[in-house]
C-alpha cells in the first residue's frame, strides 16, 4: 500500500493504476512459458479480484475498503505463489 503523502484521492488513483500494472506483470510467467494454464487461470482470477478491491477503494463504496484491500493483497501474494508451485509440480508429473 502507498502512504498518503499527496492526498487521499491521489493515493487511491495510484493504487488502482499499480493494480492494473500488477495484473499485467503477473501474467508474464505464462507469456514467457514459465508456467501453464493452471497458473494463468489463478493469476487472472486473483488479479481481477484484486482489481475489484482497488476499484472499491477508489470509488469509496465501503467504509473498510482500505483494510480489506490490504488484507486481500497479502492473500493475493500467498495464493499466487501457491498457484505457481502447483502449476510447476503438476506439469512435471504429467
C-alpha positions, 0 to 999 in steps of 0.5 A: 500500500502507498502512504498518503503523502499527496492526498487521499484521492491521489493515493487511491488513483495510484493504487488502482493504476499499480493494480492494473500494472500488477495484473499485467506483470503477473501474467508474464510467467505464462507469456514467457512459458514459465508456467501453464494454464493452471497458473494463468487461470489463478493469476487472472482470477486473483488479479481481477479480484484484486482489481475489484478491491482497488476499484472499491477503494477508489470509488469509496463504496465501503467504509473498510475498503482500505483494510480489506484491500490490504488484507486481500493483497497479502492473500493475493501474494500467498495464493499466487505463489501457491498457484505457481508451485502447483502449476510447476509440480503438476506439469512435471508429473504429467 
